[in-house]
Amino acid sequence: TGFIALYSKMTSVFEKKTLFYVTCVPFFLFFLFFDLFLYPNKNMIQPSLETVQALLGGSNGGAMEIVSKIFSNWTSAIYFVVAELYSSVSVGILFWQFANDVVTVDEAKRFYPLFSQMGGLAPIV
């Protein structure tokens, strides 16, 4: 919801093309930072699994073991989180910008609920 509020505020400041770049460039910068710094140095900046398990109170299986593995591979974990956010944000922004350009306000009342429902079914189909 924070992103939606920020995006709504930015729509009154930037034109559409600039707005798209303003929302996507931080992701591009993260991927560049990951490619040039985080991934090549992952062995130096990530703690070992044993270290994380010692900090979290040992490895007794279950959820704490999963959390330990995530923290010991935090660079990969954050990469996949940001990649998922990027796909959701960029595809969503492109779609809704296109929908707002094509659909009139009167048609929006009729078509937007359908767009939302189909968007929810799209990953399944």
Secondary structure, DSSP 4 states (H G I P E B T S, - for coil): -HHHHHHHHHHTTS-HHHHHHHHHHHHHHHHHHIIIIITTTHHHHSPPHHHHHHHHT---STHHHHHHHHHHTHHHHHHHHHHHHHHHHHHHHHHHHHHHHHS-HHHHHHHHHHHHHHHHHTTT-
